[in-house]
Amino acid sequence: MDNGLEPKFLICTECNEEFVFTIQAQEYFAERGYSEDPKRCKSCHTLYKKGQRGGKPRQQTAMQYPD
Ligand SMILES: [Zn+2]
């Protein structure tokens, strides 16, 4: 079970609130090839994603939090 990961505490660039980048989320991101930490907390990220609907097909390249 020990994969060397620890929860990270990050500051959201949208609301400036501290949020936890959980091990689960880190693994999820890593599986998708993301090496950078998320810049938004989950709630801001969700709003950001909703605001991006502009007729483009769904992009899997955008960062996505696990549910
Ligand atoms: Zn936020």
N, CA, C, O and the ligand as a Tripos MOL2 file, in Angstrom:
@<TRIPOS>MOLECULE
protein
  269   267    68     0     0
PROTEIN
NO_CHARGES

@<TRIPOS>ATOM
      1 N           0.8260   -1.2120    0.0000 N.3       1 MET1
      2 CA          0.0000    0.0000    0.0000 C.3       1 MET1
      3 C           0.8580    1.2580    0.0000 C.2       1 MET1
      4 O           0.3990    2.3270   -0.4050 O.2       1 MET1
      5 N           2.1210    1.1310    0.4600 N.am      2 ASP2
      6 CA          2.9430    2.3310    0.5510 C.3       2 ASP2
      7 C           3.5520    2.6520   -0.8060 C.2       2 ASP2
      8 O           4.4740    1.9840   -1.2730 O.2       2 ASP2
      9 N           3.0230    3.6680   -1.4060 N.am      3 ASN3
     10 CA          3.5330    4.0750   -2.7070 C.3       3 ASN3
     11 C           4.3070    5.3880   -2.6290 C.2       3 ASN3
     12 O           4.6310    5.9770   -3.6600 O.2       3 ASN3
     13 N           4.5980    5.8380   -1.4420 N.am      4 GLY4
     14 CA          5.4100    7.0340   -1.2770 C.3       4 GLY4
     15 C           4.6520    8.3380   -1.4070 C.2       4 GLY4
     16 O           5.2350    9.4130   -1.2660 O.2       4 GLY4
     17 N           3.3700    8.2570   -1.6710 N.am      5 LEU5
     18 CA          2.6010    9.4970   -1.8340 C.3       5 LEU5
     19 C           2.0620    9.9850   -0.4980 C.2       5 LEU5
     20 O           1.7580    9.2040    0.4040 O.2       5 LEU5
     21 N           1.9570   11.2920   -0.4070 N.am      6 GLU6
     22 CA          1.3300   11.9080    0.7650 C.3       6 GLU6
     23 C           0.3610   12.9690    0.2630 C.2       6 GLU6
     24 O           0.5630   13.5490   -0.8030 O.2       6 GLU6
     25 N          -0.6900   13.2190    1.0340 N.am      7 PRO7
     26 CA         -1.5900   14.3080    0.6440 C.3       7 PRO7
     27 C          -0.8150   15.6230    0.6100 C.2       7 PRO7
     28 O           0.0230   15.8750    1.4760 O.2       7 PRO7
     29 N          -1.0900   16.4530   -0.3780 N.am      8 LYS8
     30 CA         -0.4300   17.7560   -0.4720 C.3       8 LYS8
     31 C          -1.4340   18.8460   -0.1580 C.2       8 LYS8
     32 O          -2.6150   18.7450   -0.4910 O.2       8 LYS8
     33 N          -0.9440   19.8830    0.4840 N.am      9 PHE9
     34 CA         -1.7970   21.0260    0.7810 C.3       9 PHE9
     35 C          -1.4280   22.1570   -0.1660 C.2       9 PHE9
     36 O          -0.3050   22.6620   -0.1530 O.2       9 PHE9
     37 N          -2.3860   22.5390   -0.9770 N.am     10 LEU10
     38 CA         -2.1400   23.5330   -2.0160 C.3      10 LEU10
     39 C          -3.0840   24.7160   -1.8420 C.2      10 LEU10
     40 O          -4.1230   24.6120   -1.1890 O.2      10 LEU10
     41 N          -2.7020   25.8420   -2.4380 N.am     11 ILE11
     42 CA         -3.5590   27.0200   -2.3950 C.3      11 ILE11
     43 C          -4.2290   27.1870   -3.7570 C.2      11 ILE11
     44 O          -3.5710   27.2320   -4.7960 O.2      11 ILE11
     45 N          -5.5350   27.2750   -3.7180 N.am     12 CYS12
     46 CA         -6.3080   27.4410   -4.9510 C.3      12 CYS12
     47 C          -6.0630   28.8250   -5.5400 C.2      12 CYS12
     48 O          -6.0800   29.8230   -4.8200 O.2      12 CYS12
     49 N          -5.8340   28.8830   -6.8580 N.am     13 THR13
     50 CA         -5.5800   30.1710   -7.5050 C.3      13 THR13
     51 C          -6.8670   30.9650   -7.6980 C.2      13 THR13
     52 O          -6.8120   32.1560   -8.0040 O.2      13 THR13
     53 N          -8.0110   30.3370   -7.5280 N.am     14 GLU14
     54 CA         -9.2880   31.0300   -7.7120 C.3      14 GLU14
     55 C          -9.7770   31.6530   -6.4000 C.2      14 GLU14
     56 O         -10.0800   32.8460   -6.3520 O.2      14 GLU14
     57 N          -9.8510   30.8660   -5.3660 N.am     15 CYS15
     58 CA        -10.4460   31.3460   -4.1120 C.3      15 CYS15
     59 C          -9.4080   31.5460   -3.0080 C.2      15 CYS15
     60 O          -9.7360   31.9890   -1.9070 O.2      15 CYS15
     61 N          -8.1410   31.2110   -3.3200 N.am     16 ASN16
     62 CA         -7.0500   31.3640   -2.3460 C.3      16 ASN16
     63 C          -7.2560   30.5670   -1.0670 C.2      16 ASN16
     64 O          -6.6870   30.8840   -0.0220 O.2      16 ASN16
     65 N          -8.0570   29.5550   -1.1610 N.am     17 GLU17
     66 CA         -8.2570   28.6700   -0.0120 C.3      17 GLU17
     67 C          -7.3100   27.4830   -0.1300 C.2      17 GLU17
     68 O          -6.9980   27.0110   -1.2240 O.2      17 GLU17
     69 N          -6.8690   27.0230    1.0230 N.am     18 GLU18
     70 CA         -6.0490   25.8180    1.0160 C.3      18 GLU18
     71 C          -6.9350   24.6120    0.7510 C.2      18 GLU18
     72 O          -8.0420   24.5060    1.2800 O.2      18 GLU18
     73 N          -6.4400   23.7250   -0.0600 N.am     19 PHE19
     74 CA         -7.1830   22.4960   -0.3030 C.3      19 PHE19
     75 C          -6.2010   21.3330   -0.3360 C.2      19 PHE19
     76 O          -4.9950   21.5130   -0.5060 O.2      19 PHE19
     77 N          -6.7490   20.1510   -0.1710 N.am     20 VAL20
     78 CA         -5.9090   18.9570   -0.1120 C.3      20 VAL20
     79 C          -5.9030   18.2690   -1.4690 C.2      20 VAL20
     80 O          -6.9470   17.9630   -2.0440 O.2      20 VAL20
     81 N          -4.7120   18.0390   -1.9510 N.am     21 PHE21
     82 CA         -4.5350   17.2190   -3.1520 C.3      21 PHE21
     83 C          -4.3030   15.7990   -2.6400 C.2      21 PHE21
     84 O          -3.1890   15.4110   -2.2860 O.2      21 PHE21
     85 N          -5.3770   15.0550   -2.6150 N.am     22 THR22
     86 CA         -5.3400   13.7550   -1.9500 C.3      22 THR22
     87 C          -4.4970   12.7350   -2.7090 C.2      22 THR22
     88 O          -4.2240   12.8810   -3.9010 O.2      22 THR22
     89 N          -4.1010   11.7160   -1.9870 N.am     23 ILE23
     90 CA         -3.3510   10.6400   -2.6240 C.3      23 ILE23
     91 C          -4.1630   10.0370   -3.7610 C.2      23 ILE23
     92 O          -3.6350    9.7410   -4.8330 O.2      23 ILE23
     93 N          -5.4350    9.8640   -3.5130 N.am     24 GLN24
     94 CA         -6.3110    9.3080   -4.5500 C.3      24 GLN24
     95 C          -6.2700   10.1680   -5.8060 C.2      24 GLN24
     96 O          -6.1670    9.6600   -6.9220 O.2      24 GLN24
     97 N          -6.3520   11.5050   -5.5980 N.am     25 ALA25
     98 CA         -6.3340   12.4230   -6.7340 C.3      25 ALA25
     99 C          -4.9630   12.4130   -7.4020 C.2      25 ALA25
    100 O          -4.8660   12.4870   -8.6270 O.2      25 ALA25
    101 N          -3.9120   12.3220   -6.6050 N.am     26 GLN26
    102 CA         -2.5670   12.2860   -7.1790 C.3      26 GLN26
    103 C          -2.3960   11.0620   -8.0710 C.2      26 GLN26
    104 O          -1.8170   11.1430   -9.1550 O.2      26 GLN26
    105 N          -2.9050    9.9350   -7.6030 N.am     27 GLU27
    106 CA         -2.8040    8.7080   -8.3940 C.3      27 GLU27
    107 C          -3.6290    8.8330   -9.6690 C.2      27 GLU27
    108 O          -3.2220    8.3930  -10.7440 O.2      27 GLU27
    109 N          -4.7890    9.4410   -9.5160 N.am     28 TYR28
    110 CA         -5.6820    9.6280  -10.6550 C.3      28 TYR28
    111 C          -5.0060   10.5050  -11.7070 C.2      28 TYR28
    112 O          -5.0270   10.2050  -12.9010 O.2      28 TYR28
    113 N          -4.4140   11.5830  -11.2370 N.am     29 PHE29
    114 CA         -3.7200   12.4870  -12.1570 C.3      29 PHE29
    115 C          -2.5290   11.7810  -12.8020 C.2      29 PHE29
    116 O          -2.2960   11.9030  -14.0050 O.2      29 PHE29
    117 N          -1.7850   11.0480  -11.9890 N.am     30 ALA30
    118 CA         -0.5860   10.3790  -12.4940 C.3      30 ALA30
    119 C          -0.9360    9.3640  -13.5800 C.2      30 ALA30
    120 O          -0.2120    9.2150  -14.5640 O.2      30 ALA30
    121 N          -2.0550    8.6710  -13.3850 N.am     31 GLU31
    122 CA         -2.4950    7.6900  -14.3700 C.3      31 GLU31
    123 C          -2.7580    8.3490  -15.7140 C.2      31 GLU31
    124 O          -2.6080    7.7350  -16.7710 O.2      31 GLU31
    125 N          -3.1550    9.6130  -15.6490 N.am     32 ARG32
    126 CA         -3.4690   10.3350  -16.8770 C.3      32 ARG32
    127 C          -2.2960   11.1540  -17.3940 C.2      32 ARG32
    128 O          -2.4170   11.9040  -18.3630 O.2      32 ARG32
    129 N          -1.1650   10.9940  -16.7310 N.am     33 GLY33
    130 CA          0.0530   11.6160  -17.2410 C.3      33 GLY33
    131 C           0.2770   13.0490  -16.8150 C.2      33 GLY33
    132 O           1.1170   13.7400  -17.3920 O.2      33 GLY33
    133 N          -0.4610   13.5140  -15.8090 N.am     34 TYR34
    134 CA         -0.2460   14.8810  -15.3450 C.3      34 TYR34
    135 C           0.8600   14.8950  -14.3000 C.2      34 TYR34
    136 O           0.8190   14.1560  -13.3160 O.2      34 TYR34
    137 N           1.8240   15.7320  -14.5280 N.am     35 SER35
    138 CA          2.9290   15.7930  -13.5680 C.3      35 SER35
    139 C           2.8410   17.0420  -12.6910 C.2      35 SER35
    140 O           3.5530   17.1550  -11.6930 O.2      35 SER35
    141 N           1.9750   17.9670  -13.0600 N.am     36 GLU36
    142 CA          1.8540   19.1930  -12.2760 C.3      36 GLU36
    143 C           0.7240   19.0950  -11.2750 C.2      36 GLU36
    144 O          -0.2510   18.3720  -11.4790 O.2      36 GLU36
    145 N           0.8710   19.8260  -10.2040 N.am     37 ASP37
    146 CA         -0.1960   19.8710   -9.2170 C.3      37 ASP37
    147 C          -1.3570   20.7060   -9.7570 C.2      37 ASP37
    148 O          -1.1540   21.6160  -10.5610 O.2      37 ASP37
    149 N          -2.5620   20.3920   -9.3140 N.am     38 PRO38
    150 CA         -3.7120   21.1960   -9.7380 C.3      38 PRO38
    151 C          -3.6120   22.6020   -9.1680 C.2      38 PRO38
    152 O          -3.0410   22.8030   -8.0960 O.2      38 PRO38
    153 N          -4.1620   23.5640   -9.8790 N.am     39 LYS39
    154 CA         -4.1000   24.9540   -9.4320 C.3      39 LYS39
    155 C          -5.3850   25.3960   -8.7490 C.2      39 LYS39
    156 O          -5.4280   26.4430   -8.1020 O.2      39 LYS39
    157 N          -6.4170   24.6020   -8.8960 N.am     40 ARG40
    158 CA         -7.7100   24.9630   -8.3190 C.3      40 ARG40
    159 C          -8.1910   23.8630   -7.3820 C.2      40 ARG40
    160 O          -7.8870   22.6850   -7.5650 O.2      40 ARG40
    161 N          -8.9510   24.2820   -6.3710 N.am     41 CYS41
    162 CA         -9.5850   23.2870   -5.5330 C.3      41 CYS41
    163 C         -10.6800   22.5970   -6.3400 C.2      41 CYS41
    164 O         -11.0100   23.0070   -7.4530 O.2      41 CYS41
    165 N         -11.2240   21.5600   -5.7610 N.am     42 LYS42
    166 CA        -12.1760   20.7710   -6.5390 C.3      42 LYS42
    167 C         -13.4080   21.5800   -6.9300 C.2      42 LYS42
    168 O         -13.8890   21.4790   -8.0590 O.2      42 LYS42
    169 N         -13.9190   22.3840   -5.9960 N.am     43 SER43
    170 CA        -15.1450   23.1210   -6.3190 C.3      43 SER43
    171 C         -14.8840   24.1750   -7.3890 C.2      43 SER43
    172 O         -15.7020   24.3450   -8.2930 O.2      43 SER43
    173 N         -13.7580   24.8880   -7.3050 N.am     44 CYS44
    174 CA        -13.4300   25.8780   -8.3320 C.3      44 CYS44
    175 C         -13.1440   25.1840   -9.6600 C.2      44 CYS44
    176 O         -13.5040   25.6820  -10.7270 O.2      44 CYS44
    177 N         -12.5050   24.0550   -9.5760 N.am     45 HIS45
    178 CA        -12.2060   23.3060  -10.7930 C.3      45 HIS45
    179 C         -13.4900   22.9100  -11.5090 C.2      45 HIS45
    180 O         -13.5900   22.9950  -12.7330 O.2      45 HIS45
    181 N         -14.4690   22.4770  -10.7230 N.am     46 THR46
    182 CA        -15.7460   22.0700  -11.3070 C.3      46 THR46
    183 C         -16.4320   23.2520  -11.9780 C.2      46 THR46
    184 O         -16.9780   23.1240  -13.0740 O.2      46 THR46
    185 N         -16.4010   24.4040  -11.3130 N.am     47 LEU47
    186 CA        -17.0120   25.6000  -11.9010 C.3      47 LEU47
    187 C         -16.2700   26.0020  -13.1650 C.2      47 LEU47
    188 O         -16.8740   26.3850  -14.1670 O.2      47 LEU47
    189 N         -14.9540   25.9070  -13.0990 N.am     48 TYR48
    190 CA        -14.1200   26.2600  -14.2430 C.3      48 TYR48
    191 C         -14.4630   25.3800  -15.4410 C.2      48 TYR48
    192 O         -14.5720   25.8610  -16.5690 O.2      48 TYR48
    193 N         -14.6270   24.1060  -15.1850 N.am     49 LYS49
    194 CA        -14.9540   23.1840  -16.2600 C.3      49 LYS49
    195 C         -16.3180   23.5060  -16.8670 C.2      49 LYS49
    196 O         -16.5010   23.4540  -18.0830 O.2      49 LYS49
    197 N         -17.2600   23.8360  -16.0030 N.am     50 LYS50
    198 CA        -18.5980   24.1730  -16.5110 C.3      50 LYS50
    199 C         -18.5420   25.4070  -17.4010 C.2      50 LYS50
    200 O         -19.2330   25.5000  -18.4160 O.2      50 LYS50
    201 N         -17.6970   26.3540  -16.9900 N.am     51 GLY51
    202 CA        -17.5720   27.5910  -17.7560 C.3      51 GLY51
    203 C         -16.8830   27.4220  -19.0840 C.2      51 GLY51
    204 O         -16.8650   28.3310  -19.9150 O.2      51 GLY51
    205 N         -16.3140   26.2500  -19.2760 N.am     52 GLN52
    206 CA        -15.5650   26.0210  -20.5050 C.3      52 GLN52
    207 C         -16.3910   25.4360  -21.6280 C.2      52 GLN52
    208 O         -15.8940   25.2570  -22.7400 O.2      52 GLN52
    209 N         -17.6250   25.1420  -21.3520 N.am     53 ARG53
    210 CA        -18.4400   24.5350  -22.4120 C.3      53 ARG53
    211 C         -18.6640   25.5420  -23.5230 C.2      53 ARG53
    212 O         -19.4750   26.4570  -23.3790 O.2      53 ARG53
    213 N         -17.9730   25.3880  -24.5970 N.am     54 GLY54
    214 CA        -18.0990   26.3520  -25.6830 C.3      54 GLY54
    215 C         -18.2430   25.6660  -27.0210 C.2      54 GLY54
    216 O         -17.7130   26.1430  -28.0250 O.2      54 GLY54
    217 N         -18.9460   24.5630  -27.0480 N.am     55 GLY55
    218 CA        -19.1760   23.8910  -28.3140 C.3      55 GLY55
    219 C         -18.0440   22.9670  -28.7200 C.2      55 GLY55
    220 O         -18.1290   22.2590  -29.7240 O.2      55 GLY55
    221 N         -16.9940   22.9830  -27.9330 N.am     56 LYS56
    222 CA        -15.9000   22.0770  -28.2700 C.3      56 LYS56
    223 C         -16.2500   20.6620  -27.8220 C.2      56 LYS56
    224 O         -16.9800   20.4720  -26.8500 O.2      56 LYS56
    225 N         -15.7320   19.6870  -28.5280 N.am     57 PRO57
    226 CA        -15.9190   18.3140  -28.0510 C.3      57 PRO57
    227 C         -15.2150   18.1350  -26.7220 C.2      57 PRO57
    228 O         -14.2490   18.8330  -26.4140 O.2      57 PRO57
    229 N         -15.6960   17.2210  -25.9670 N.am     58 ARG58
    230 CA        -15.1120   16.9650  -24.6580 C.3      58 ARG58
    231 C         -13.6400   16.6300  -24.7770 C.2      58 ARG58
    232 O         -13.2420   15.7410  -25.5290 O.2      58 ARG58
    233 N         -12.8510   17.3530  -24.0270 N.am     59 GLN59
    234 CA        -11.4160   17.1460  -24.1180 C.3      59 GLN59
    235 C         -10.9010   16.3530  -22.9490 C.2      59 GLN59
    236 O         -11.1190   16.7160  -21.7930 O.2      59 GLN59
    237 N         -10.2290   15.2890  -23.2400 N.am     60 GLN60
    238 CA         -9.6520   14.4780  -22.1730 C.3      60 GLN60
    239 C          -8.3080   15.0250  -21.7270 C.2      60 GLN60
    240 O          -7.7010   14.5020  -20.7920 O.2      60 GLN60
    241 N          -7.8440   16.0650  -22.3830 N.am     61 THR61
    242 CA         -6.5480   16.6190  -22.0070 C.3      61 THR61
    243 C          -6.6700   17.5410  -20.8100 C.2      61 THR61
    244 O          -5.6770   17.8490  -20.1510 O.2      61 THR61
    245 N          -7.8980   17.9850  -20.5270 N.am     62 ALA62
    246 CA         -8.0790   18.8630  -19.3820 C.3      62 ALA62
    247 C          -8.0050   18.0620  -18.0930 C.2      62 ALA62
    248 O          -8.4030   16.8980  -18.0410 O.2      62 ALA62
    249 N          -7.4930   18.6980  -17.0660 N.am     63 MET63
    250 CA         -7.3840   18.0050  -15.7980 C.3      63 MET63
    251 C          -8.7670   17.7580  -15.2250 C.2      63 MET63
    252 O          -9.6800   18.5720  -15.3650 O.2      63 MET63
    253 N          -8.8930   16.6270  -14.5860 N.am     64 GLN64
    254 CA        -10.1920   16.2180  -14.0660 C.3      64 GLN64
    255 C         -10.0060   15.5710  -12.7130 C.2      64 GLN64
    256 O          -9.1360   14.7200  -12.5280 O.2      64 GLN64
    257 N         -10.8190   15.9760  -11.7870 N.am     65 TYR65
    258 CA        -10.7430   15.3430  -10.4760 C.3      65 TYR65
    259 C         -11.5650   14.0640  -10.4560 C.2      65 TYR65
    260 O         -12.5900   13.9740  -11.1320 O.2      65 TYR65
    261 N         -11.1360   13.0970   -9.7030 N.am     66 PRO66
    262 CA        -11.9770   11.8990   -9.5340 C.3      66 PRO66
    263 C         -13.1920   12.2310   -8.6800 C.2      66 PRO66
    264 O         -13.1500   13.1380   -7.8490 O.2      66 PRO66
    265 N         -14.2260   11.5240   -8.8810 N.am     67 ASP67
    266 CA        -15.4390   11.7480   -8.0810 C.3      67 ASP67
    267 C         -15.3620   10.9540   -6.7880 C.2      67 ASP67
    268 O         -16.2850   11.0060   -5.9760 O.2      67 ASP67
    269 ZN        -10.9600   27.2750   -5.0410 Zn       68 ZN68
@<TRIPOS>BOND
     1     1     2 1
     2     2     3 1
     3     3     4 2
     4     3     5 am
     5     5     6 1
     6     6     7 1
     7     7     8 2
     8     7     9 am
     9     9    10 1
    10    10    11 1
    11    11    12 2
    12    11    13 am
    13    13    14 1
    14    14    15 1
    15    15    16 2
    16    15    17 am
    17    17    18 1
    18    18    19 1
    19    19    20 2
    20    19    21 am
    21    21    22 1
    22    22    23 1
    23    23    24 2
    24    23    25 am
    25    25    26 1
    26    26    27 1
    27    27    28 2
    28    27    29 am
    29    29    30 1
    30    30    31 1
    31    31    32 2
    32    31    33 am
    33    33    34 1
    34    34    35 1
    35    35    36 2
    36    35    37 am
    37    37    38 1
    38    38    39 1
    39    39    40 2
    40    39    41 am
    41    41    42 1
    42    42    43 1
    43    43    44 2
    44    43    45 am
    45    45    46 1
    46    46    47 1
    47    47    48 2
    48    47    49 am
    49    49    50 1
    50    50    51 1
    51    51    52 2
    52    51    53 am
    53    53    54 1
    54    54    55 1
    55    55    56 2
    56    55    57 am
    57    57    58 1
    58    58    59 1
    59    59    60 2
    60    59    61 am
    61    61    62 1
    62    62    63 1
    63    63    64 2
    64    63    65 am
    65    65    66 1
    66    66    67 1
    67    67    68 2
    68    67    69 am
    69    69    70 1
    70    70    71 1
    71    71    72 2
    72    71    73 am
    73    73    74 1
    74    74    75 1
    75    75    76 2
    76    75    77 am
    77    77    78 1
    78    78    79 1
    79    79    80 2
    80    79    81 am
    81    81    82 1
    82    82    83 1
    83    83    84 2
    84    83    85 am
    85    85    86 1
    86    86    87 1
    87    87    88 2
    88    87    89 am
    89    89    90 1
    90    90    91 1
    91    91    92 2
    92    91    93 am
    93    93    94 1
    94    94    95 1
    95    95    96 2
    96    95    97 am
    97    97    98 1
    98    98    99 1
    99    99   100 2
   100    99   101 am
   101   101   102 1
   102   102   103 1
   103   103   104 2
   104   103   105 am
   105   105   106 1
   106   106   107 1
   107   107   108 2
   108   107   109 am
   109   109   110 1
   110   110   111 1
   111   111   112 2
   112   111   113 am
   113   113   114 1
   114   114   115 1
   115   115   116 2
   116   115   117 am
   117   117   118 1
   118   118   119 1
   119   119   120 2
   120   119   121 am
   121   121   122 1
   122   122   123 1
   123   123   124 2
   124   123   125 am
   125   125   126 1
   126   126   127 1
   127   127   128 2
   128   127   129 am
   129   129   130 1
   130   130   131 1
   131   131   132 2
   132   131   133 am
   133   133   134 1
   134   134   135 1
   135   135   136 2
   136   135   137 am
   137   137   138 1
   138   138   139 1
   139   139   140 2
   140   139   141 am
   141   141   142 1
   142   142   143 1
   143   143   144 2
   144   143   145 am
   145   145   146 1
   146   146   147 1
   147   147   148 2
   148   147   149 am
   149   149   150 1
   150   150   151 1
   151   151   152 2
   152   151   153 am
   153   153   154 1
   154   154   155 1
   155   155   156 2
   156   155   157 am
   157   157   158 1
   158   158   159 1
   159   159   160 2
   160   159   161 am
   161   161   162 1
   162   162   163 1
   163   163   164 2
   164   163   165 am
   165   165   166 1
   166   166   167 1
   167   167   168 2
   168   167   169 am
   169   169   170 1
   170   170   171 1
   171   171   172 2
   172   171   173 am
   173   173   174 1
   174   174   175 1
   175   175   176 2
   176   175   177 am
   177   177   178 1
   178   178   179 1
   179   179   180 2
   180   179   181 am
   181   181   182 1
   182   182   183 1
   183   183   184 2
   184   183   185 am
   185   185   186 1
   186   186   187 1
   187   187   188 2
   188   187   189 am
   189   189   190 1
   190   190   191 1
   191   191   192 2
   192   191   193 am
   193   193   194 1
   194   194   195 1
   195   195   196 2
   196   195   197 am
   197   197   198 1
   198   198   199 1
   199   199   200 2
   200   199   201 am
   201   201   202 1
   202   202   203 1
   203   203   204 2
   204   203   205 am
   205   205   206 1
   206   206   207 1
   207   207   208 2
   208   207   209 am
   209   209   210 1
   210   210   211 1
   211   211   212 2
   212   211   213 am
   213   213   214 1
   214   214   215 1
   215   215   216 2
   216   215   217 am
   217   217   218 1
   218   218   219 1
   219   219   220 2
   220   219   221 am
   221   221   222 1
   222   222   223 1
   223   223   224 2
   224   223   225 am
   225   225   226 1
   226   226   227 1
   227   227   228 2
   228   227   229 am
   229   229   230 1
   230   230   231 1
   231   231   232 2
   232   231   233 am
   233   233   234 1
   234   234   235 1
   235   235   236 2
   236   235   237 am
   237   237   238 1
   238   238   239 1
   239   239   240 2
   240   239   241 am
   241   241   242 1
   242   242   243 1
   243   243   244 2
   244   243   245 am
   245   245   246 1
   246   246   247 1
   247   247   248 2
   248   247   249 am
   249   249   250 1
   250   250   251 1
   251   251   252 2
   252   251   253 am
   253   253   254 1
   254   254   255 1
   255   255   256 2
   256   255   257 am
   257   257   258 1
   258   258   259 1
   259   259   260 2
   260   259   261 am
   261   261   262 1
   262   262   263 1
   263   263   264 2
   264   263   265 am
   265   265   266 1
   266   266   267 1
   267   267   268 2
@<TRIPOS>SUBSTRUCTURE
     1 MET1         2 RESIDUE 1 A MET
     2 ASP2         6 RESIDUE 1 A ASP
     3 ASN3        10 RESIDUE 1 A ASN
     4 GLY4        14 RESIDUE 1 A GLY
     5 LEU5        18 RESIDUE 1 A LEU
     6 GLU6        22 RESIDUE 1 A GLU
     7 PRO7        26 RESIDUE 1 A PRO
     8 LYS8        30 RESIDUE 1 A LYS
     9 PHE9        34 RESIDUE 1 A PHE
    10 LEU10       38 RESIDUE 1 A LEU
    11 ILE11       42 RESIDUE 1 A ILE
    12 CYS12       46 RESIDUE 1 A CYS
    13 THR13       50 RESIDUE 1 A THR
    14 GLU14       54 RESIDUE 1 A GLU
    15 CYS15       58 RESIDUE 1 A CYS
    16 ASN16       62 RESIDUE 1 A ASN
    17 GLU17       66 RESIDUE 1 A GLU
    18 GLU18       70 RESIDUE 1 A GLU
    19 PHE19       74 RESIDUE 1 A PHE
    20 VAL20       78 RESIDUE 1 A VAL
    21 PHE21       82 RESIDUE 1 A PHE
    22 THR22       86 RESIDUE 1 A THR
    23 ILE23       90 RESIDUE 1 A ILE
    24 GLN24       94 RESIDUE 1 A GLN
    25 ALA25       98 RESIDUE 1 A ALA
    26 GLN26      102 RESIDUE 1 A GLN
    27 GLU27      106 RESIDUE 1 A GLU
    28 TYR28      110 RESIDUE 1 A TYR
    29 PHE29      114 RESIDUE 1 A PHE
    30 ALA30      118 RESIDUE 1 A ALA
    31 GLU31      122 RESIDUE 1 A GLU
    32 ARG32      126 RESIDUE 1 A ARG
    33 GLY33      130 RESIDUE 1 A GLY
    34 TYR34      134 RESIDUE 1 A TYR
    35 SER35      138 RESIDUE 1 A SER
    36 GLU36      142 RESIDUE 1 A GLU
    37 ASP37      146 RESIDUE 1 A ASP
    38 PRO38      150 RESIDUE 1 A PRO
    39 LYS39      154 RESIDUE 1 A LYS
    40 ARG40      158 RESIDUE 1 A ARG
    41 CYS41      162 RESIDUE 1 A CYS
    42 LYS42      166 RESIDUE 1 A LYS
    43 SER43      170 RESIDUE 1 A SER
    44 CYS44      174 RESIDUE 1 A CYS
    45 HIS45      178 RESIDUE 1 A HIS
    46 THR46      182 RESIDUE 1 A THR
    47 LEU47      186 RESIDUE 1 A LEU
    48 TYR48      190 RESIDUE 1 A TYR
    49 LYS49      194 RESIDUE 1 A LYS
    50 LYS50      198 RESIDUE 1 A LYS
    51 GLY51      202 RESIDUE 1 A GLY
    52 GLN52      206 RESIDUE 1 A GLN
    53 ARG53      210 RESIDUE 1 A ARG
    54 GLY54      214 RESIDUE 1 A GLY
    55 GLY55      218 RESIDUE 1 A GLY
    56 LYS56      222 RESIDUE 1 A LYS
    57 PRO57      226 RESIDUE 1 A PRO
    58 ARG58      230 RESIDUE 1 A ARG
    59 GLN59      234 RESIDUE 1 A GLN
    60 GLN60      238 RESIDUE 1 A GLN
    61 THR61      242 RESIDUE 1 A THR
    62 ALA62      246 RESIDUE 1 A ALA
    63 MET63      250 RESIDUE 1 A MET
    64 GLN64      254 RESIDUE 1 A GLN
    65 TYR65      258 RESIDUE 1 A TYR
    66 PRO66      262 RESIDUE 1 A PRO
    67 ASP67      266 RESIDUE 1 A ASP
    68 ZN68       269 GROUP 0 **** ****
